[in-house]
Amino acid sequence: MKCPRAKHLAVLLLVLLLFSPAVQADSLPLADDYAETIVVRYNESDPSAGQYVYSYRYPHADPEDPSAYRVNGFYEYLVKDTKDYTIPNLSEYYAGQNQSVSVNISYEVTCSNTDFFSVLIHKTEEVDGVLSESWEGNTFSRLTGMPDSTFDLPRLLGILQVGEHDDWLEDRQTRKASEAVWNLIWEIISRNEENLYNPAYTKEDLTYDLLPESDFYLDETGNPVFYVVSSPAAPLSSDPSRTLLLFPLALEDIEDEL
């Protein structure tokens, strides 16, 4: 006969495992990253001539998962395009400028659940010691959407259907969604309650710096986080390293603003 105490402990352990953040049965399983470092030396016999170094790391969904192709096709095409065109063309350009360059691309998974997989791509580029940074959110629907493509804001909100090809409707709904996001974020910036934003920054600046249709990623709750590279938006006295401003918005709030 099994000990009742042992049985209770076993049940408790099972409950803890099921609800542990580390165990997410619905998350997209990942395989080894798409990753490579490519070095183009400008002159193989003269190291001092400089070089172009391109290092990337992108997520690779486990091919056994039925939705993996939606993610993998996107990054496989991106890697191929980078190796066939981006690296040869840019390395040739910088060689002509006698400038050594180092590019590094990494990512962070920000949302992985039954419906969506989202990552934030971080790119650093160093040209002759001068460093620049950029970010890009990639969000994929695991259930619907065009294969090998990211999910945009109007479709996330449900105001455009997957596969819609009416240019007028696409432009109208995209503009409508963008206006809603700009209004909500401008409310945050204009209040400036914690002196996080440059008082000289305008809503016109925001509409230039932020493309809501694509400049977002999803957080762990499935809500979008919009991002702005902050140079003109952050206060002049702020930390120079604080180059990315984040604006999390609930989908319900955006829908209410539409």
Residue pairs with C-beta under 8 A, 6 or more apart in sequence:
17 23
24 112
24 113
26 113
26 114
27 112
27 113
28 61
28 62
28 65
28 67
28 68
28 71
28 112
28 117
28 142
29 61
29 62
29 64
29 65
30 59
30 60
30 61
30 62
30 109
31 60
31 61
31 62
31 63
32 60
33 57
33 58
33 59
33 60
34 56
34 57
34 58
34 59
34 60
34 75
34 76
34 79
35 56
35 57
35 58
36 55
36 56
36 79
37 53
37 54
37 55
38 53
38 54
38 55
38 83
38 87
39 51
39 52
39 53
40 51
40 52
40 53
40 54
40 87
40 91
40 95
41 47
41 49
41 51
42 49
42 50
42 51
42 52
42 91
42 95
43 49
49 95
49 98
50 94
50 95
50 98
50 99
50 100
51 100
51 101
52 87
52 90
52 91
52 94
52 95
52 100
52 101
52 103
53 101
53 102
53 103
54 82
54 86
54 87
54 91
54 103
55 102
55 103
55 104
55 105
56 79
56 82
56 103
56 104
56 105
57 105
57 106
57 107
58 75
58 78
58 79
58 105
58 107
58 121
59 71
59 75
59 107
59 109
59 117
59 119
60 71
60 72
60 75
61 67
61 68
61 70
61 71
61 72
61 117
62 68
63 69
63 72
67 117
67 140
67 142
67 143
69 147
69 148
70 140
70 141
70 142
70 145
70 147
70 148
71 117
71 140
73 147
73 148
74 138
74 140
74 148
74 149
74 150
77 148
90 101
91 101
94 100
94 101
94 127
99 127
99 128
100 127
100 128
101 125
101 126
101 127
101 128
102 125
102 126
103 123
103 124
103 125
103 126
104 123
104 124
104 125
105 121
105 122
105 123
106 121
106 122
107 119
107 120
107 121
107 122
108 119
108 120
108 122
109 117
109 118
109 119
110 118
110 119
110 120
110 137
110 217
110 218
110 219
110 220
110 225
111 117
111 118
111 139
111 217
111 218
111 219
111 220
111 221
111 222
112 118
113 222
114 142
114 143
115 141
115 142
115 143
115 222
116 139
116 140
116 141
116 142
116 151
116 218
116 222
117 139
117 140
117 142
118 137
118 138
118 139
118 140
118 217
118 218
119 137
119 138
119 217
120 135
120 136
120 137
120 217
120 227
121 135
121 136
121 137
121 138
122 133
122 134
122 135
123 133
123 134
123 135
123 136
124 131
124 132
124 133
125 131
125 132
125 133
125 134
126 132
133 229
133 243
133 244
134 229
135 227
135 229
135 244
137 214
137 215
137 216
137 217
137 218
137 225
137 227
138 150
138 217
139 150
139 151
139 156
139 216
139 217
139 218
140 150
140 151
141 151
141 155
141 162
144 162
145 151
145 155
145 162
146 162
146 163
150 214
152 160
152 174
152 213
152 214
153 174
153 177
153 178
153 181
153 212
153 213
153 214
153 216
153 224
154 160
154 170
154 173
154 174
154 176
154 177
154 213
155 161
155 162
156 224
156 251
157 177
157 251
157 254
157 255
157 258
159 173
159 176
159 177
159 258
160 169
160 170
160 173
160 174
164 170
174 213
176 258
177 212
177 213
177 254
177 258
178 207
178 211
178 212
178 213
180 254
180 257
180 258
181 210
181 212
181 226
181 249
181 254
181 257
182 203
182 206
182 207
182 210
182 212
183 257
184 247
184 249
184 253
184 254
184 257
185 206
185 210
185 226
185 247
185 249
186 203
186 206
188 247
189 197
189 201
189 206
189 233
190 203
192 199
195 235
196 234
196 235
196 238
196 245
197 233
197 234
197 235
197 245
198 232
198 233
198 234
198 235
198 236
199 235
200 232
201 232
201 233
205 232
205 233
206 228
206 233
209 228
209 229
209 232
209 233
210 226
210 227
210 228
212 226
215 226
215 227
215 228
216 224
216 225
216 226
216 227
217 224
217 225
217 227
218 224
218 225
219 225
219 248
222 251
223 248
223 249
223 250
223 251
224 248
224 249
224 251
224 254
225 246
225 247
225 248
225 249
226 246
226 247
226 248
226 249
227 244
227 245
227 246
227 247
228 244
228 245
228 247
229 243
229 244
229 245
230 238
230 242
230 243
230 244
230 245
231 243
233 245
234 242
234 243
234 245
